[in-house]
Amino acid sequence: MATLLSVNVGRPKDVRWRDRTVHTGAWKHPVDGPRMVRRLNIDGDGQGDLQGHGGEQRAVLVYQTQSYAYWRKVLERDDLEFGQFGENFTVDGLADDEVCIGDRYRIGEAEFEVTQPRVTCYRVGMRLNEPRMASLLVAHHRPGFYLRVIAEGRVRAGDPITRTRTGRGSLTIADTDALLYLPDPDPAKLRAALTIEVLSPGWQQSFQEMSHRLDQPPAPAPAAPGWRGFRQLRVAQVVPETPTVSSFLLRPIDSQALPPAAPGQYLTVWIPEEGRPGLVRSYSLSSAPGAAEYRISVKREDRGKVSTYLHTHLHTGDVIEAAAPRGTFVLADDHTPVALFSAGIGVTPVLAMLHQVSPPGGSSTSSGLPTQRI
């Protein structure tokens, strides 16, 4: 029989993390005596990020003492205490690979229903001072899970946990978590997830979108590269864009036109090193598809050998060697609206995509879709 070992609560507070302040309720601590569990929370508890935590579907977070023992060994730590994984209930039993979505449990005076796995969140990494923790919970199939409150009541450490109903679909917490977060989802388990009505609405929507994507015909195989190996290209122009970013316009040294690159693809350049095989780096193309030259926009990094070389040694008229454009992160031509977001030097592939959907001087794409530049 499973047992409630600890009831943990904590009010949200501001915590410094990586040079910023985060409002979080991840700091939970055990309490003595009975606590009232209500529809949205336990008395004395709260969540800082209500987009991913709390609410009716995520009123109570559960984690297992067996997982504590597991992480003590894996992380080689002896300082893990109940509540440190942000859970409200620390329990003996109720393993993630045994508990199913829709299972109901009686604990003390209250009754609960399992609604979803824990949302993987960097805040648990803050609490444990282990930035990898969110991904580790998924990779090791030990996320923990949330409960919805069916009947309010008081609970306390030491209360037995009794299952009162088995969930429909028999999809475990570990399987549900892996289905959303790990690659190669099992189609049979995805179909099972779509039939579980008590699964929280956010996870239902995610699985519906996954099912829709899996039903789509496979994408066509990428076209063969425009040439094999490396080809010499001449620097037609160097354009300083910012104090740390310069664009290099590259043209063929012969009369053969450059093959078009798909918006979002990258160019791999080779820089010789005396007595060594040379350095190879890849840079996204920022030029418009179909342009007569390729353009790469490179940010100079303090410790970047190739970016520093390009900024300090490459001038108009110089020749470099490059492989043909490659990459599958490209703008799909499916005639649907597109929103492009980028930051910093990550704008380079997005620039090529923007040229595709909204050519300079135009107000619409080749498919007739309206566009707006901001």
N, C-alpha and C positions, 0 to 999 in steps of 0.2 A: 504494500500500500504506500502511495506517495504521501509526503508530509510537508507542510509549510514550515520551513526552518526559521525564516526571518521576514518581517515586514519592514520595508525601507521607504522612507519619504524624504523629500527635500524641496525647498522653494527655489525657483529660478534666481540666478544671480549673474552678474557680469564677471567674466573670467578673461584674463589676458592670454592670448594664444597666437603665437607667430606674428607679433607686432600688431595685433588687432584685438578688439574687445568683442567677445561672444556672449550673448545672453543665453544661458543654458540651465536646465534643471537636471543635468546628469549627475550632480553631486547628491546621491541618496545615502542615508544612514539608517541603521536599524533602530527601531523604537520598541519600547516595552509595553506590555499590556495590550488590550484590544484596541483596534482602530476601525472606524466606520468606513465602509467602502460604498461610495455613491456612484451614480450613473456615469459621471464624468471623471471621478477621481477618488483617491483616498484622502481622508481628512489630514491636512498638513502637507500635502504633496502638490506639485505643479510642474508644468513643462514650459520651457522657454520658447521652443519652436513649434507652434501649433500646426504648422503645415505638414510636418512629418511625424509628430508625436501628439499624444493626448486625443481628446475627443471621444465620442461614444464608442467608436470602433477600436480605440487604442487606450482604453481607460487604465489598464493595468499591464505592466511588463513583467514577464516571468523569465527567470534564469535558474539553471540547475547547479547544485553543489558539485555534481560530477564534472560539469564543464569547468568549474573553478579548479578542481584538481587537475584537469587536463591542461589548462593554461598555465598553472603553476609549473608544470613539468616542461611544456613547450617553450614558455617564455623565460624559464629559469628564474622565477620570482617567488619569494615567500612572503610578500607584503599584500597579497590580494585578500580583501575582506568583503563580506556580504554588502551588497549595494554598489560595489565599485564598477559593475558593468551597467549601471543605471537602472537596474531592475527594481520593481516594487516588491515582488515576491521572490525570495530565494527558496528553492524547493529541493527536496530529496526525491528523485524520480522525475517522471514526465520528460523523458528524453526527446530531443527534437526529431529523431528518426522513428519515434513511436507515437507521439501525439499527432492527431489529425485535425485539419481545419474542420470546424463544426462540432468537435468534441465539447461536451459540457461537463463541468466539475462543480461539486459542492465543497466549499471550504468554510468552516464555521457556520455562520448564519446566512452567508451569501452564496449565490450560484453564478457561474461564469460560463462564457462560450468562447472558444478559440476562433479568432478572426483572421490572423495573418502572422507571418514571421516579423521579427524586428526589422525596422527600416534601417538598412546599413547607413551609418552616419558617422562623420568624423568626430562627433562629440564624445563618443565612447573612447576614441583615441586620445582626446584631450584628458579625459578622466583618468585614464591609465598611463598617460604620458608615453603612449605607443602609437605613433601616427599610422602604422600599418593595420591597426586593429580592425577597422571596418572591413577591409578586404580579407583579413584573416578569418573573421567570423564566417564569411561566406565560403571561402576556400576550404575550411575545415568542417563545414556543415554543422556549425554550432551557433546559430544566430539568436536563439531564444524566441519568444513569441508574445503576442498581445492577446488580452482577454477583453471581451465585452461583458458588462455587468447585466445579468438577466434579473437577478433579485438582489437588492441592496441588503447589507447586513454587516455585522461586526466580525472581524477575523483577528487572529492572534497567532504568534509563533507557537508551533506545537500542534496546531489543528491538523487533523487528517484530511487528505484530499481524496474524494470519491468521485469516480466518473459516473455521471447520471445518464449520458447519452453519447452514442458514437456518431461522429460526423459522417455525412453523406459523401461518398466519393473516395473515402479512405486515402486522401492525399496528405502525407505527413508534412510537418513543418520543414524538415530538411529538403524534401522533394520540391515543395512549393518555392522555397527560397532559391534552390538551384535552378528551377525552371525559369525564374525571372532574371537571375544575375549571372548565371554561368552559360558558356557557349553550348551550341548544339542541343537545344531543348528537345525533350522527348515528346513527339506529337501525341502519343496516347495520353500522357500525363497532362498535356495542354488541353486536350479535349475533356479530360476529367475535371480540370480546374474550371472550365467554362460552365460546368453543371452545378457548381457549389454556390448556392444562393447566399450563404452566410459569409462567404469570403468578402472582405472589406471592399467597398466600391472602387477605391483607387487601384487595388490589385486586379479586380475584375476588368477594369478598363485597360490596364497594361496587357493582360492576357488576351483580351479581344483584339488589341492592336497587333500583338504578336501573331495571333491566328490569321489575321488579315494579311500580314506580310508573308507568312508561310504559304498562303494560298496563291500568292502572286507567281506568275511564271518566272523562271530563273533569268537573271540578267544575262545578256549576251556576253560571250567571252571577250576579253579586251583584245583590241587589235594588236597585231604584231608590232614590235618597235620599228621606228622609221629606218633604223640602220643597226647593224650588228657591231659590237665593240665600241671603240671610241673614235670620234671624228673631230677633225680640227675645225675650230670656229674662231673667227676674228672679232675682236672687240671693236664695235663700230662707234660706241660712245660710252662714256662713264658719266652718270648723272648723280651728284650728291643730293640726296633727298632730305636728310637730316644730318646732324653732327655725327651720328653713328651708323646711318644707313645710306648705302649707295646702290644705284641700279646700274647693271651692266648689260648693254645691248649687244647681242651676239649675232653675227651673220656668217654664212658659209664662205670659205676661202675660194671656192670654185663657183661655177655658174649654176650648180644644181640647187634648186629651191629647197628650203627647209620643209619637211613634212609637217602638217598642222598638228598642234598639240591640243588635247582635250582640256577644257578649263578645270584646273585643280591638279594637273599633273606636275611632276618635278623633273628637273634636269640634274644629272649627275656629272660633276666635273672632276677631273684628275689633275693634281698638281705634283709635278716631279720633285723629288728630294734627292740630293746628291748622295749616291751610295746606298740609297734605300728604294723600296718598291714605289714610293710615292704615296700621296694622301688623296683619298676620295671622299667627297662630300656631296650631299644632295640638297638642292634648293628649289623651292616651288617657283614655277613660272608665273610672273605677274603681268605678262603681256596679253593682249587680246588674242583670242583664237584666230588663226588665219593671218596674223601679222607677218610681214616679210622677215622679221628678226625675232629671236627669242630674247626675253628680258628676265633676268633674275635680280631680285632686290635683296641685298645681303646686309645683315646687321653685324657690325664688327664687335666681337666678344673679346674681353680682356685676355682670356686664355685660349682663344680659338685660333689655331695655327692657320687654317685655311682662310677663314674670314679676314684675319689680319693680313695674310699674303695678298688676297684679292684687293684689299683697300690700299695697301702700300706698294704693291709691285705691278698691278695690272693697269695698263693705260691704253688709250685709244690706239689701235693698230696692232696691239699684241695678239698672240694666238694662244688659245688654250685647247684642251681636248675634252670632249664631253660625250656621254652616251645619249642615245635618243630619249625623248620624253617618255616617262613611264608613270604608273600609279593608277589606282582604282578609285581614289577619292576624287571623283569628278561629278560635275553637275549633270544630273539625269535629265534627259530630254523627254519628260513625260507630260508636258503642257499643264503643269499644276503651278499654283502660286508658290513663290520662293521668298523666304526671309533669310538674309545673310547676316551673320554676327561674327565679329572678329575683334582681336585686341593685339596691340603691339605689332611685332613683325609677323604675327600670324595672319595679318591682312593679305599677305601675298597671294595665296591661292584664291582667296575671296575676290581679289581684284580681277583676276582672270574670269571668274564666274560672273562678276558684275558686268564686265565688258560683254559677256555672252548674252545676258538677259536684258541689258540696257546699253546698247552701243552709244558711244559719245555722240551727242547731238540728236539722239532719238529719244522717244518717250515710250516705246513699247518693244517687246521682244519679237523675234521672228515668228513666234507662235501667236502674236497678237495680244498677249497678256499685258495689262497695264503695269508699269513699274514706277517706283518712286525712290530717288536717292536722298539719303539723309546725311 
